[in-house]
Amino acid sequence: MRRLSGTATVLAAVVLVLVPPGATVARASDRSALELHSARQAVSFSGAVRRSGPIRRFPGIPQCAATDCVHLTLDVDLPANAFRGKPGGVQPTIEWHQRFNDIAGLYVYRAGTLVGSSDAGVATFQSVRLDATPNGRYDIYVAYEGYVDDNGVPPSDTISFTGWVQVEYQVPGQPVRDLLPNIIPLPTTRVSFNPVAIFGDYPDPDVPSCFHSEVVEHPGLSLCLRVEQRMYDQNGPDRGPLEIDFSLPTGQTPATEPAVQRIYRSDGTSYTRSAGNVVYHRVHQHYHFEHYSQSNAFAIDANGDPVGDPVAAGQKNGFCLADTDIAARQRQQYVAPMFYTAPDCLTPRSSDGTTDRYVEGEGTGNGDTYEADLPDQFLDASHLTDGTYLVRTVVDPDHKLLESNPHDNCTQHYVQLTGIGTDHPQATLLDRYHGHAAPTCAS
């Protein structure tokens, strides 16, 4: 199953995981047998899967019959009361950070039967929760699933991953309350003037800092400052997913459609509220939730503070929301397993033959990253000169979403531009400007 189902799974969470002092943490690089004896235990492992060379195939496992797989055994021996009055289960997670088209799949079997899987095609992690996990032996398979992208770029020969297994519980049901998301932007890790071909799009021959589609869509572009945008849904005992639902006539792609935000409650019910629109992106060929995040560049004074209105505006503010990264770590609580797989905005969650229902979002503790090399992920820098600027990213700038805290939706950082007007402009992230850290911004 590519997607987990049920409200309980959407609200699934991880209990605080502590490795007791002196405890041994098993690693796949040391041994392939993992043991989980306590709800407060974390078992970590690591490994690598290969595109070619000696391939470890498992004919009885369909996902590993023709590709390289790492096999681990997991022996679960939890106390009898581990899930008594506390719905939850065991959750394996794997994570890696390589190329866009480097993908590993996660499959869990028990006695030869598939009991859980996670195989999102655009991600840097996979995770699955096994509800009310019975004690016994489980077989975990990590499969190489890298693919050649639309521009013929091959995946890496090896995908190295780390992983962990731990017990997770749902958020407390009482008192009954809304489980609101809290979307927080993460600091940008990359800016550039050098896009690479992706999704059938390519750097424009005349304006190489921009994709060809961007030049067509925005006449007059002469320089594109490419800026990564990253955000995550904060995990916690009162937090829930950010979920956006919309419906389309089957087989049609209208330019825009209304969207709703689904709010989950701790008693398992949910309700919806208006959240603006989704718009069809011709190049990406799917629907983006409109005005989800906005980046702008500002001139600064001698103290590094922004001055006046933006001098360069981001051209992309709509996004296909998905769990592409895991932001939370082992020792954090209330982290949901992967549920909003990318790209959900391409495939309806359900259909009656007349209307297709789409669901996209971000689960608690999970994040969504929009790489600087994606089409439309840029600021129009055509009129900028060499210097240092403050780049600000604000999530939900129009306050369309219901969040637990709407005042922590902003991040900003300094970017130094050099070589503007030459064939080799450069963009560099700076930690400080004349000794000053970037000021905190309010949203």
Buried (B, 14 or more C-beta within 10 A) or exposed (E): EEBBEEBBBBBBBBBEBBBEEEEEBBBBEEEBEBBBBBBBBBBBBBBBBBBEEEBBEBEEBEBBEEBBBBBBEBBBEBEEEBBEEBBBBBBBBBBBEBBBBBBBBBBBBBEEEBBBBBBBBBBBBBBBBBBEBEEEEBBBBBBBBBEEBEEEBEBBEBBBBBBBBBBBBBBEEEEEBBBBBBBBBBEBEBBBBBBBBBBEBBBBEEBBBBBBBBBEBBEEBBBBBBBBBBBBBBBBEBBBBBBBBBBBEEEEEEEEBEBBBBBBBBEBEBEEEEBBBBBBBEBBEBBBBBBBBBBBBBBBEEEBEBEEEBBBEBBBBBBBBBBBBBBBEBEBBBBBBBBBBBBBBBBBBEBEEEEBEBBBBBBBBBBBBBBBBBBBBBBBBBEBEEEBBBBBBBBBBEEBBBBBEBEBBBBBBBBBBEEBEEEEBBBEBBEEBEEEEBBEBEB
